[in-house]
C-alpha cells in the first residue's frame, strides 16, 4: 500500500521499502588533486569541510558538533576554502 502526499509524492509503507531508503549511499566522486589538497589541511579544517559539503550540515549543526561559535565555524570554513583554492590553483600551473 502506498500513501500519496499533497504533491503526489509516494511514501514507502512496507518495511523493505523503508530499509532500502535507509541504506547509506556513498559518493563515488574521485579527484586525486582534491584529495591531495584535503590531506594537507589540518584535522579541524578537514572536519569542517566534510561536515558542510559531504554531510550537508548547517553552520549551526557544525558549531554544536565542534563545540564552537557559529561565526568561528564560518570564518574557519571560508579561510579553509581560500587555502584550498590556492592549493588547487598551484597544481594547475
Phi, psi and omega in degrees: 000136181237133176261145179253138177267174184310320184272016180068023174280146179265138176251131179291142182237346178268156180299322181296319180293320179294316179296322179296321180286337182275348179295137181290143174241138185247141176287141180249028180286125180236126176217103185299326179294318179293316179299319179295318179294324179293324181291338179279349179278160177289164180300319179299314181295318178299318182296315180297316179298313182295320179294321183286312190260332179264324178265351177055046178270155177279167179299322179296317179295317179297317180299320179290322178293317184275354182056051181230170173284147181301317181294328176295318179297316179299314181299313180298319181297312183291326175293320178295319178297320177297316178298317180296319178299315180297316181297317180289325177293325178294326179290328179289329184279000000 
